[in-house]
Amino acid sequence: MITTARSWKGAAMLTARYTVFRAREPRRRRWSLEDRLAALPRQGLPLETGVEIRWNDHQVPFVEAAGERDLAVGLGVVHGHLRLFQMEIMRRLARGRMAGLLGPVALDVDRSLRIVGFSRAVEEIRQGLPEETREWLAGFRDGVNAVIESADEHPEEFRLLGAAPEPWTLADLVAIGRVAASDFSWKVLRRLLPHSDRENWPAAWQRLIAEGGSPVPSYAGDGRSPGTEDFLAAFGRSGSNSLAVAGERTKSGAAMIASDPHLGVMLPNLWLIAGMRAPGIHAVGLMIPGVPVMALGRNEHIAWGGTSLHAASSDLFDVTDLPDGEIATREETIPVRWGGEGRVTIRECAYGPIISDAPMLGLPKNRPLAMRWIGHDPNDEISAMLGVQRARNWDEFRGALDGFAAPAQTMVYADVRGRVGKAIAAHLPRRGAGPPADIVRKREFLDHWSEIVVGSDFPAEFAPERGYVASANNRPPPSDVPVGFFFSSNDRVDRMNRLLDGLSEGGPDDLKALQRDVAMPSSERIRRGMLEVLDNQAADTPDVVGALATWNGRHEAGSRGALAYELMVHHLLRHLHAAYELALYLAAWDLTAQLARDLEELPRRRLEKAATRAARDAQSDFRRHRTWGAIHRMRLEHPFARVPVIGRSYRFSDDAIGGGNETLMKTAHGVARDTHRVGLGQVARHVSDLSDPDANDFCLLGGQDGWLGSDSFNDQYTLWREGRYVRVPMSRSSVAREFRHVVTLSPAGAGYGEHRHG
């Protein structure tokens, strides 16, 4: 789904690394639920009538109002109360204002952000908003600002940085959406561009584009300082699973939906859970802090989820010989804390901003590259998602999605009549058929951007005969207009298909079990191939070969076979491929499919030699670690955990965890041989049974509250590990019964708001 997930992570890592703190290790008080709710503003709010916010014991809110604008105010209060510092970081990223918080060390970050131009279309978007959306955003803004104005103290991060939150504007809210629209393909392009000047590049590119796999995940969990790759990772989404099961396959006869977004692993979580009700809007789901729509969830009629489409929403153009008269240049001033101000020169042309000027991107300076990106156009995803929240059927759902431009999504649908569907939500140029000839386009290709196609121009699937739909960032069905060129392997979608094919009279528990599944289908093909060329190594490397031979294919934390498999993959790749070849291999190929093909097609002698060396290297590592969970760790921490002296106060868990790069319970780790932390994975879960308006279950990897010291900061982590969920009902009686803590917000002149237990 749309998210600022990695944006917050990358910026917060920079915050942690570069900030000069005035305080020693903080003495943090514990904040109970009652303490936190007592801090909410309750009177004198910009409301027409009162708003009631009910909270459950995990500090999940259900907001109810008599009108939509008041509902938006209540949601703004919720977001500001729970995630104010997170929102501040995202706003500064969108505006290129990190140096105003961190000082001169963040100047290159701001220069890069402004050259890329996340805010380029913000003012045009703001001016073109429908009145209904404008009022909704204005109410949300007013709710956030009410939290800032009434607060007796600010989140711990502000205090440590010696900063204070600033009032929010409509443009700030729009700008956050632009950061959320960043293009997945940027990561692929960044990794491949350094290789594009090599002599054998044309042949390598043709192979890469034919394979079409997405990059092997990278992570910053090994103690390294944040670098260029971490900065770029802040602007891309790599995964998610979403599926819907039709009524003919369920016990209740109604449809079910399940989604789990895969984003950067950190605390606070990059989602929050909420419910809302006002005339015309009644929904529960997951929201991105600072974005006032349900990114995934359900209303009374339909449910929706989604995954990153991995679409090519941008193109690079070589503008080396573009005449100077066709390049516009302007300078912008960047406020710098403790250092006055800095400046950045931004060059733009018909092909977009010249992003090779951005210092943090690490692109070749001798080859000016401009980027045409759909996110530079004045699109309005907030209105589109408000339309989805109100949709009552498939046609209204698809109609709303035509306004959704970026980031491109595969959207999954279910309704109370038992039907399911899958559709594309994206704006893309009408490219010609066939793959691109090179990573950088010729300038005449800009003509393809003269016509933009929308979601309804692509194939969709509704009420399929097989009785379900599933999406896992895999390649979409063929279409007249190419969607993209680099997709995830089929491991996760094949696994979902296999499990759902065997489902009849299924229930929510079946979908919850699926979300915790740690099998990876392609590993069996690779395991067999490795054993075939290791048959003479059992005596020399008995631990590795024995564990591999008896492995059940599941990446369980206590598995010896999973450890042997991952160690062999790591060492076999190193011994099979030279450094340049391996860099391309990891940059964009479908790793599992390509390795399996190597084992089937490379000369036997070469494979045996490489496998012998790999097994010997793996044997030493295996004897040190013994199980997969010994090296595969779920380390939940705040980005400040990397700051010397005080860092230990921001670390909250270090546990063995199952899963892997392409298991349904995704816990991505790259190619690993030593202890590492999960950098990207399944950070939230949602399951709804549409036979019951109250059967909506959610879980966050971490907790709901971003306030350090809060009882709700990490209270769902145990639930996530154990496969338990937090129920968020929709019916009034159930909300009143299960959300017992009540805060009422009153308008100016209406007396005091109320805080009580139901």
C-alpha positions in Angstrom: 0.0 0.0 0.0 0.9 3.6 -0.1 3.3 4.5 2.7 6.0 6.8 3.9 7.5 3.8 5.7 11.1 3.9 4.5 11.0 7.7 4.2 10.6 7.9 8.0 13.2 5.2 8.6 15.9 6.7 6.4 15.4 10.2 7.8 15.3 8.9 11.4 18.6 7.0 10.9 20.2 10.3 9.8 18.7 12.0 12.8 20.2 9.4 15.1 23.6 9.5 13.5 24.1 13.2 13.1 22.3 14.9 16.0 24.3 16.5 18.8 22.3 15.8 21.9 22.3 18.1 24.9 21.2 15.4 27.3 22.6 12.2 28.7 20.7 9.0 28.6 17.1 10.0 29.3 15.3 9.1 32.5 12.1 8.0 30.9 8.9 7.8 32.8 6.3 5.2 32.2 3.2 6.5 30.6 0.0 4.4 31.3 -2.9 4.5 29.0 -4.7 6.8 31.4 -1.7 9.2 31.4 -1.6 9.3 27.6 -5.4 9.9 27.2 -5.3 12.6 29.9 -2.9 14.5 27.6 -5.4 14.8 24.8 -6.9 18.3 24.1 -10.6 18.2 25.0 -12.1 21.6 24.8 -12.0 24.7 22.6 -11.3 22.6 19.5 -12.2 23.8 15.9 -15.4 21.7 15.8 -19.0 22.3 14.9 -20.3 19.8 17.4 -18.6 17.3 19.8 -16.5 14.4 18.7 -16.3 11.1 20.7 -13.1 9.1 20.6 -13.3 5.6 22.1 -10.0 3.8 22.8 -9.3 0.2 23.6 -6.6 -1.1 25.9 -4.0 -1.0 23.1 -4.7 2.7 22.5 -6.5 2.0 19.2 -9.1 4.7 18.6 -12.6 4.7 17.2 -13.6 8.3 16.2 -17.2 9.2 15.8 -18.6 12.6 14.7 -21.8 14.1 13.4 -20.1 15.5 10.3 -17.2 14.7 8.1 -15.1 17.8 8.9 -15.4 17.1 12.6 -14.5 13.5 12.0 -11.3 14.8 10.2 -10.5 17.0 13.2 -10.8 14.0 15.4 -8.5 12.0 13.2 -6.0 14.8 13.2 -6.0 14.8 17.0 -5.4 11.1 17.0 -2.5 11.2 14.5 -0.9 14.2 16.3 -1.4 12.6 19.7 0.2 9.2 18.6 2.8 10.1 16.0 3.8 13.8 16.0 7.5 13.3 15.7 7.1 10.7 12.9 5.0 13.2 11.0 7.5 16.0 11.6 10.3 13.9 10.0 8.1 13.1 7.0 7.2 16.7 6.5 10.9 17.8 6.6 11.7 15.1 4.1 9.0 16.2 1.7 10.2 19.8 2.0 13.9 19.2 2.1 14.3 20.8 5.5 16.3 18.2 7.5 19.2 20.7 8.0 16.9 22.9 9.9 16.7 20.1 12.5 20.1 18.4 12.2 22.4 21.2 11.2 25.0 21.4 8.4 25.6 17.6 8.2 22.1 17.2 6.6 22.7 19.8 3.9 23.4 17.3 1.2 20.3 15.4 2.2 18.2 18.6 1.7 20.0 19.4 -1.6 19.2 16.0 -2.9 15.5 16.1 -1.8 15.0 19.4 -3.4 16.6 18.4 -6.7 14.5 15.3 -6.8 11.5 17.6 -6.2 9.0 15.8 -4.0 7.2 19.1 -3.5 7.3 20.2 -7.1 3.5 19.7 -7.7 2.3 20.4 -4.2 0.9 23.9 -4.8 -0.8 22.9 -8.0 -2.4 19.9 -6.2 -3.5 22.0 -3.3 -5.2 24.6 -5.6 -6.9 21.8 -7.5 -8.4 19.9 -4.6 -12.1 19.3 -4.7 -13.9 21.3 -2.0 -14.9 18.2 -0.1 -11.2 17.0 0.0 -10.0 20.5 1.0 -12.4 20.6 3.9 -11.4 17.1 5.0 -7.7 18.0 4.9 -8.3 21.3 6.7 -10.1 19.5 9.5 -7.3 17.0 9.9 -4.8 19.9 9.9 -6.7 21.7 12.6 -6.8 18.6 14.7 -3.0 18.1 14.5 -2.5 21.8 15.4 -4.8 21.5 18.4 -2.5 18.8 19.8 0.6 21.0 19.3 -1.1 24.1 20.8 -2.4 22.3 23.9 0.6 20.1 24.7 2.3 20.6 28.1 5.2 18.7 26.8 6.4 17.3 23.4 7.6 13.9 22.4 11.0 12.8 23.8 12.6 13.1 20.4 11.8 16.9 20.2 13.2 17.4 23.6 16.5 15.6 22.9 16.9 17.5 19.7 16.1 20.8 21.4 13.4 21.5 18.9 9.6 22.1 18.9 6.9 21.1 16.4 5.6 23.8 14.0 2.0 24.3 13.0 0.8 22.3 10.0 -0.6 23.5 6.7 -2.7 22.0 4.0 0.4 22.0 1.7 2.3 20.1 4.3 -0.2 17.3 4.2 -0.2 17.2 0.4 3.6 17.1 0.5 3.7 14.0 2.7 1.7 12.3 0.0 4.3 13.1 -2.6 7.0 11.4 -0.6 4.7 8.4 -0.3 4.5 8.3 -4.1 8.2 7.6 -4.6 9.0 5.0 -7.3 10.1 1.5 -6.6 12.2 1.4 -9.8 14.6 4.1 -8.4 16.3 1.5 -6.3 16.8 -0.8 -9.3 18.1 2.1 -11.4 20.5 3.3 -8.7 22.0 -0.1 -8.3 22.4 -0.7 -12.1 23.6 2.7 -13.3 27.2 2.3 -12.0 27.6 -0.8 -14.3 26.1 0.8 -17.4 29.4 2.1 -18.8 31.1 -1.4 -18.9 31.9 -3.0 -22.3 29.5 -5.9 -21.8 26.6 -3.7 -20.5 24.3 -4.1 -23.5 24.2 -7.9 -23.2 24.0 -7.7 -19.4 21.0 -5.3 -19.7 19.2 -7.5 -22.1 19.5 -10.4 -19.7 18.5 -8.3 -16.7 15.4 -7.0 -18.4 14.5 -10.5 -19.6 14.8 -11.9 -16.0 12.8 -9.0 -14.6 13.5 -9.8 -10.9 13.5 -7.2 -8.2 16.6 -6.4 -6.1 17.7 -8.7 -3.3 16.8 -6.8 -0.1 19.5 -4.8 1.6 19.5 -3.7 5.3 21.4 -1.5 7.6 21.2 -3.9 10.6 24.8 -4.8 10.8 26.0 -1.8 12.7 27.2 0.2 9.7 26.6 3.9 9.5 23.8 5.0 7.2 25.1 5.4 3.7 23.8 6.2 0.2 21.9 2.9 -0.1 20.1 3.5 3.2 19.2 7.0 2.1 17.7 5.7 -1.2 15.9 2.9 0.6 14.0 5.6 2.4 12.1 6.3 -0.8 10.9 2.9 -2.0 8.5 0.2 -1.0 9.5 -3.4 -1.8 6.7 -5.7 -0.8 3.4 -6.7 0.7 0.9 -9.6 0.4 -2.8 -9.2 -0.1 -5.5 -11.7 -0.9 -9.3 -12.0 -1.0 -11.3 -15.3 -0.8 -14.8 -15.4 -2.4 -17.9 -16.7 -0.5 -17.9 -20.0 -2.3 -14.7 -21.0 -0.5 -15.6 -19.8 3.0 -17.5 -21.3 5.9 -19.8 -18.3 6.3 -20.5 -17.9 2.5 -19.1 -14.3 2.7 -15.9 -13.0 1.3 -12.7 -12.6 3.5 -9.7 -10.4 2.9 -6.1 -10.5 4.4 -3.3 -8.0 3.9 0.2 -7.6 5.4 2.4 -4.7 4.2 6.1 -5.3 4.1 8.1 -2.2 5.1 11.0 -1.0 7.2 11.2 -2.7 10.6 11.5 -0.2 13.4 9.8 1.5 16.3 7.4 3.3 16.3 5.6 1.2 13.7 5.0 2.8 10.3 1.2 2.2 10.5 -1.5 2.9 13.0 -4.9 1.2 13.5 -8.1 3.3 13.6 -11.8 3.2 13.2 -14.1 6.1 12.2 -17.8 6.9 11.7 -19.7 9.9 10.4 -22.6 10.2 8.0 -21.2 8.9 4.7 -18.0 7.4 6.2 -17.8 4.3 8.3 -14.5 2.3 8.1 -11.8 0.6 10.1 -8.3 -0.1 8.9 -4.6 0.9 8.8 -3.4 4.5 8.3 -0.1 6.1 7.6 0.8 8.8 10.2 -0.1 12.1 8.7 -2.2 10.7 5.8 -5.9 11.0 6.7 -7.3 8.0 4.8 -7.6 4.3 5.3 -4.8 2.8 3.2 -6.2 -0.7 3.7 -9.3 -1.8 5.6 -13.0 -2.1 5.1 -16.3 -0.2 5.3 -19.9 -1.6 5.6 -19.9 -2.8 2.0 -16.4 -3.6 0.8 -12.9 -4.3 1.9 -9.6 -3.4 0.2 -5.9 -4.1 0.4 -3.0 -3.7 -1.9 0.6 -4.4 -2.8 3.3 -2.4 -4.5 2.9 -2.9 -8.3 6.7 -2.4 -8.9 5.7 -0.2 -11.8 8.0 2.0 -13.8 6.6 5.3 -12.9 9.6 7.2 -14.0 12.2 7.3 -16.9 15.8 8.6 -17.0 17.0 10.7 -19.9 20.5 11.6 -21.0 20.6 15.4 -21.5 24.3 15.7 -22.0 24.0 17.6 -25.3 20.8 19.5 -24.4 21.4 23.2 -25.3 21.9 25.5 -22.2 18.9 27.5 -23.4 16.6 24.5 -22.7 17.7 24.1 -19.1 16.2 26.4 -16.4 18.3 27.1 -13.4 17.2 28.4 -10.0 18.7 28.6 -6.5 16.9 27.9 -3.3 18.0 28.8 0.3 18.1 26.0 2.9 17.8 27.0 6.6 20.6 25.3 8.5 20.5 24.9 12.3 23.6 26.3 14.0 25.0 27.3 10.5 22.9 30.1 9.0 21.8 28.9 5.6 22.9 26.8 2.6 22.1 27.0 -1.0 21.2 24.5 -3.7 21.2 25.0 -7.5 18.3 23.1 -9.2 18.4 22.5 -12.9 15.2 21.5 -14.7 14.3 20.9 -18.3 11.4 19.4 -20.4 12.6 15.9 -19.3 12.4 16.8 -15.6 14.9 17.8 -12.9 18.5 16.9 -13.5 18.8 14.4 -10.7 22.5 13.5 -11.3 23.2 16.8 -9.5 21.8 15.4 -6.3 24.8 14.6 -4.0 23.2 11.8 -2.1 22.2 9.7 -5.2 25.8 8.9 -6.2 25.0 9.1 -9.9 27.7 9.8 -12.5 28.5 13.5 -12.7 29.9 13.3 -16.2 26.5 12.3 -17.6 23.7 14.6 -16.8 20.5 12.6 -16.2 17.0 14.1 -16.0 14.1 12.2 -14.5 10.5 12.3 -15.7 8.3 11.0 -12.8 4.6 10.7 -12.5 4.9 12.1 -9.0 5.8 15.5 -10.5 2.3 15.8 -12.0 -0.6 17.3 -9.9 -2.4 14.1 -9.0 -4.7 13.6 -6.0 -4.4 10.3 -4.2 -6.2 11.6 -1.1 -9.5 12.1 -3.0 -9.0 8.7 -4.7 -8.7 6.9 -1.4 -11.6 8.9 0.2 -13.6 7.6 -2.8 -12.5 4.0 -1.9 -13.5 4.5 1.7 -17.0 5.4 0.5 -17.3 2.8 -2.3 -20.2 0.3 -2.1 -19.4 -2.0 -5.0 -16.7 -3.0 -7.6 -17.6 -0.3 -10.1 -17.4 2.5 -7.5 -14.1 1.0 -6.2 -12.5 1.0 -9.7 -13.9 4.4 -10.5 -12.3 5.9 -7.4 -8.9 4.2 -8.2 -8.7 6.0 -11.6 -7.6 9.1 -9.6 -4.8 7.2 -7.9 -1.5 7.9 -9.7 1.4 6.9 -7.4 2.8 4.9 -5.9 1.4 2.3 -8.4 -0.5 -0.4 -6.6 -2.2 -3.8 -7.2 -5.5 -3.3 -5.3 -7.4 -6.3 -3.9 -11.2 -6.1 -3.3 -13.9 -8.1 -1.5 -17.5 -7.3 -0.8 -20.4 -8.4 1.4 -22.0 -10.2 -1.5 -19.1 -12.7 -1.5 -17.3 -11.4 -4.6 -13.6 -10.6 -4.9 -11.4 -8.8 -7.4 -8.0 -7.3 -8.3 -7.2 -4.1 -10.2 -4.3 -1.8 -10.9 -4.2 1.7 -9.5 -1.6 3.7 -11.3 -0.9 6.5 -13.8 1.7 5.5 -16.4 3.0 6.8 -19.7 1.7 5.0 -22.8 5.0 3.3 -23.5 5.4 1.2 -26.6 5.3 -2.6 -26.4 8.5 -4.4 -25.5 11.3 -3.8 -22.9 13.5 -0.6 -23.0 16.7 -0.8 -25.0 18.7 0.6 -22.2 18.5 1.8 -18.6 18.6 5.4 -19.8 16.1 6.5 -22.5 16.7 8.4 -25.7 15.2 11.8 -25.6 12.6 11.2 -28.2 11.1 8.7 -25.8 9.6 11.7 -24.0 6.8 11.6 -26.6 5.4 8.5 -24.7 4.7 10.8 -21.8 2.3 12.9 -23.8 -0.5 10.4 -23.0 -1.0 9.0 -19.5 -3.0 5.8 -19.0 -5.0 5.2 -15.8 -6.0 2.1 -13.8 -9.1 1.2 -15.8 -6.9 1.0 -19.0 -5.3 -2.1 -17.6 -6.7 -5.6 -17.2 -8.6 -6.4 -14.0 -10.0 -9.5 -12.5 -13.5 -9.7 -10.9 -15.3 -12.7 -9.5 -12.8 -15.3 -10.8 -13.8 -18.9 -11.2 -11.1 -20.1 -8.9 -12.7 -18.2 -6.0 -9.9 -16.0 -4.8 -7.3 -13.4 -5.9 -3.8 -12.9 -4.6 -1.0 -10.4 -5.0 2.6 -10.3 -3.8 4.5 -7.8 -6.0 4.6 -10.4 -8.8 4.4 -9.6 -12.5 0.8 -8.5 -13.5 -1.1 -9.9 -16.5 0.1 -8.7 -20.0 -1.3 -5.4 -21.2 -0.9 -3.1 -24.2 1.1 -0.7 -22.1 4.0 -2.1 -20.2 3.5 -1.7 -16.4 7.1 -2.2 -15.4 10.1 -4.4 -15.8 11.3 -5.6 -12.4 9.0 -7.7 -10.2 9.3 -9.9 -7.1 9.8 -13.7 -7.6 6.7 -15.8 -7.7 7.6 -17.5 -4.4 5.0 -15.7 -2.3 2.2 -15.6 -4.8 2.7 -19.3 -5.7 2.6 -20.2 -2.0 -0.6 -18.3 -1.5 -2.1 -19.9 -4.6 -1.2 -23.4 -3.3 -2.7 -22.8 0.1 -5.9 -21.1 -1.2 -6.4 -23.8 -3.9 -6.8 -26.3 -1.0 -9.2 -24.0 1.0 -12.9 -24.9 1.3 -15.2 -23.7 4.0 -12.3 -21.5 5.2 -12.4 -19.1 8.0 -10.3 -16.1 9.3 -8.0 -18.5 11.2 -6.9 -20.0 7.9 -5.8 -16.6 6.6 -4.1 -15.8 9.9 -2.1 -19.0 9.6 -1.2 -18.1 6.1 0.2 -14.8 7.2 2.7 -16.7 9.5 3.7 -19.2 6.9 7.5 -19.6 6.5 7.8 -22.0 3.5 9.5 -20.8 0.3 8.6 -22.9 -2.7 11.7 -22.2 -4.8 14.0 -23.4 -2.0 13.2 -27.1 -2.7 14.4 -26.8 -6.3 17.6 -25.1 -5.2 18.1 -27.6 -2.3 17.9 -30.5 -4.7 20.3 -28.9 -7.1 22.9 -28.2 -4.4 22.6 -31.8 -3.0 23.2 -33.2 -6.5 26.6 -31.5 -6.8 27.4 -32.1 -3.1 27.0 -35.9 -3.1 30.7 -36.4 -2.6 31.0 -33.9 0.2 29.0 -35.6 3.0 32.0 -36.9 4.8 33.9 -33.6 4.7 31.0 -31.4 5.6 28.5 -33.6 7.4 26.7 -30.9 9.4 25.8 -28.7 6.4 25.0 -31.6 4.0 23.1 -33.5 6.6 21.0 -30.6 7.7 20.3 -29.6 4.0 19.3 -33.2 3.1 16.7 -33.4 5.9 15.4 -29.9 5.7 11.6 -29.5 5.3 11.8 -26.3 3.3 10.5 -24.1 6.2 12.5 -21.1 7.5 11.6 -21.7 11.1 13.8 -20.0 13.8 15.0 -23.3 15.2 15.7 -24.9 11.9 19.2 -26.3 11.2 18.2 -26.9 7.6 17.2 -23.3 6.9 20.6 -22.2 8.3 22.5 -24.7 6.1 20.4 -23.6 3.0 21.1 -19.8 3.5 24.8 -20.3 4.2 25.1 -22.5 1.1 23.3 -19.8 -1.0 25.7 -17.1 0.2 28.9 -19.1 -0.4 27.8 -20.7 -3.6 27.0 -17.4 -5.2 30.5 -16.1 -4.2 32.2 -19.1 -5.7 30.2 -19.2 -8.9 30.3 -15.6 -9.9 32.9 -12.9 -10.2 32.4 -9.6 -8.3 30.9 -7.7 -11.3 28.6 -10.5 -12.3 27.5 -11.0 -8.7 26.8 -7.3 -8.3 24.4 -7.4 -11.2 23.0 -10.7 -10.0 22.0 -9.1 -6.7 21.0 -5.8 -8.1 18.0 -6.9 -10.3 17.7 -10.5 -11.0 15.2 -12.9 -9.4 17.8 -14.5 -7.1 16.1 -17.8 -6.4 15.1 -18.4 -10.0 18.5 -17.5 -11.4 20.3 -19.6 -8.8 18.1 -22.6 -9.6 18.8 -22.1 -13.3 22.6 -22.0 -12.6 22.3 -25.3 -10.8 20.6 -26.8 -13.8 22.5 -25.3 -16.7 26.1 -24.5 -15.7 28.8 -27.1 -16.4 28.8 -29.9 -13.9 32.5 -29.5 -13.2 32.2 -25.8 -12.4 29.2 -26.5 -10.1 31.0 -29.2 -8.2 34.1 -27.1 -7.7 32.1 -24.1 -6.5 29.8 -26.3 -4.3 32.8 -28.0 -2.6 34.3 -24.7 -1.7 30.9 -23.3 -0.6 30.2 -26.3 1.7 33.6 -26.0 3.4 33.0 -22.3 4.1 29.4 -23.0 5.2 30.5 -25.8 7.5 32.6 -23.4 9.7 29.7 -20.9 9.8 27.2 -23.6 10.6 29.1 -25.0 13.6 29.2 -21.5 15.1 25.5 -20.7 14.7 23.6 -24.1 14.6 20.1 -22.7 13.8 18.6 -20.1 11.5 17.3 -18.0 14.4 20.8 -17.7 15.9 21.7 -15.4 13.0 18.3 -14.2 11.8 17.2 -11.6 14.4 14.2 -9.4 15.0 15.7 -6.4 16.6 13.1 -3.8 17.4 14.6 -0.4 18.0 14.1 3.3 17.6 16.5 5.0 15.2 18.1 6.7 18.1 19.5 3.3 19.1 22.5 4.1 17.0 23.5 7.1 19.0 26.4 6.6 21.3 25.8 6.6 25.1 22.1 6.9 24.9 21.4 4.2 22.3 20.7 1.4 24.7 17.6 3.2 25.9 16.1 2.9 22.4 16.5 -0.9 22.0 13.5 -3.0 22.8 14.1 -6.6 21.6 16.6 -8.9 20.0 14.9 -12.3 19.3 15.3 -15.2 17.0 12.7 -15.1 14.2 11.6 -17.3 11.4 10.9 -16.4 7.8 13.1 -15.1 5.0 13.4 -13.0 1.9 10.4 -14.6 0.1 8.3 -16.3 2.7 4.8 -15.2 3.3 5.9 -14.0 6.8 8.5 -11.9 5.1 11.5 -11.1 7.2 14.0 -9.9 4.6 17.7 -10.2 5.2 19.6 -10.1 1.9 22.2 -12.8 1.3 23.4 -13.7 4.8 26.1 -15.7 6.5 26.4 -14.0 9.9 24.1 -12.5 12.5 21.9 -9.8 11.0 18.7 -7.9 11.8 15.6 -8.1 9.8 15.6 -4.8 7.9 12.3 -5.1 6.0 9.4 -7.3 6.6 5.8 -7.9 7.6 5.1 -5.0 9.9 1.3 -5.2 10.1 -1.5 -7.7 9.6 -5.2 -7.3 8.7 -7.9 -10.0 8.3 -11.6 -9.3 7.9 -14.5 -11.6 7.5 -17.2 -9.7 5.7 -20.0 -11.9 7.1 -19.6 -9.9 10.3 -19.1 -6.1 10.6 -17.2 -6.7 13.8 -14.8 -9.4 12.5 -11.9 -7.1 11.7 -8.5 -8.1 13.2 -5.3 -6.2 13.1 -1.8 -6.4 14.5 1.3 -4.2 14.4 4.9 -5.3 14.8 5.4 -3.0 17.8 2.6 -0.9 19.1 0.2 1.9 18.4 1.7 4.8 20.3 4.8 6.6 19.2 5.3 8.2 22.6 8.4 6.6 24.2 7.7 5.1 27.6 4.0 4.5 26.7 2.5 1.2 27.7 1.2 1.0 24.1 4.6 1.7 22.4 5.5 -2.0 21.9 2.6 -3.9 23.4 1.6 -5.7 20.2 5.0 -7.3 19.6 4.1 -10.4 21.7 0.8 -10.6 19.8 2.6 -10.5 16.5 5.0 -13.2 17.5 2.2 -15.5 18.7 -0.2 -14.9 15.8 -2.8 -13.0 17.9 -4.7 -9.9 16.8 -6.5 -6.8 18.0 -10.2 -6.7 17.1 -11.6 -3.4 15.8 -15.4 -3.8 15.5 -17.7 -1.6 13.5 -21.1 -1.9 15.2 -21.9 0.7 17.9 -22.7 -1.9 20.6 -19.4 -3.7 20.1 -17.3 -0.5 20.0 -19.0 0.7 23.2 -18.3 -2.7 24.9 -14.7 -3.2 23.7 -13.4 0.4 23.5 -14.0 1.4 27.1 -11.9 4.5 27.4 -13.9 7.6 26.2 -12.6 11.0 25.4 -15.0 13.7 24.1 -13.8 16.7 22.2 -15.9 19.9 22.5 -15.9 23.0 20.3 -15.0 26.5 21.5 -17.6 27.9 23.9 -19.1 24.5 24.7 -17.6 23.9 28.1 -15.2 21.0 29.0 -14.7 17.8 27.1 -14.9 14.6 28.9 -12.6 11.7 29.7 -14.2 8.6 31.2 -14.3 4.9 31.3 -17.2 3.2 29.5 
